[in-house]
């Protein structure tokens, strides 16, 4: 059974439509992440599920019940916001138990639920501290603990880690993933950070301008993007997009652009339909370059000439800000044991990792092997 289902959901603010005919099914126990740039509609979608925003059209189902017009408290959901929103005059235990005390739960049950949540989140020694005595990561744990004690059917998270520094965000990502396994509850998480989406989600929902672009597991959306937007959004550093033209040379195809000529992967041959030439955008992920031409996967490589403007040493890798012809690209290559700065010259691209997109529509020239799921 679907834990949460959105059916033809539309949201308007006055004359402005921000969500258009959105359809989404989330199964029980799934960890689904809504991701996209600011203004794409992901937080609005979450707030409609929570009942904090009215639906302009369509239906929302939770656990098989139509809750489209139900009050938030009638939906059996709990929500963690970007702001910790802790009561400064209450200690940790008081903040975590507040909703249960309002609902007049028995004191023994309140104590048991708080103790269980505190143990899960590593807060057992902090129950009598005030919020001002806690670090940012600890405050966010308290906010999550307040949600856990509710023991709701579905958990909603609205960018809960965005106020934390990079190290704490990485730590909290791991803790959230562990928490999902412990609770075995449906979780819907909103973020603009694709790293959070890739590391935590069972499935990712990628949105842009109020429309779902693709739904899939992290490997599916990374390896098989259905359009240029998804390809450019998923992956860090972002995929390089280079204008090019597909040409047929005998029985082979190549994509040619300013400063490069690469063989078209065999998997694309059927989708080309024998066209003699075609304007495309070639997608090259930074991590599919190497400085030596040898790859762990054993795939074929093709040489490209790069002019390196900046080389950033980050330990095992170097990130290069470079040019191929007059087009700027990002490249990630192994730093080597000595860590010497990479220089301009010949580098190698793993040709079977090449992506091709229609120049006009942005859609992937995708054979069946690269097909994704789009709504």
PyMOL commands that set and color helices and strands:
alter all, ss='L'
color gray80, all
select helices_A, chain A and resi 42-50+72-74+92-102+107-121+124-126+131-133+136-148+166-183+194-200+218-223+228-233+266-272+286-288+351-353+368-370
alter helices_A, ss='H'
color red, helices_A
select strands_A, chain A and resi 2-13+16-27+31-35+57-62+65-66+77-80+154-158+186-191+203-208+211-216+240-249+252-257+260-263+277-284+289-290+301-313+317-324+327-334+345-350+355-358
alter strands_A, ss='S'
color yellow, strands_A
deselect
rebuild
show_as cartoon
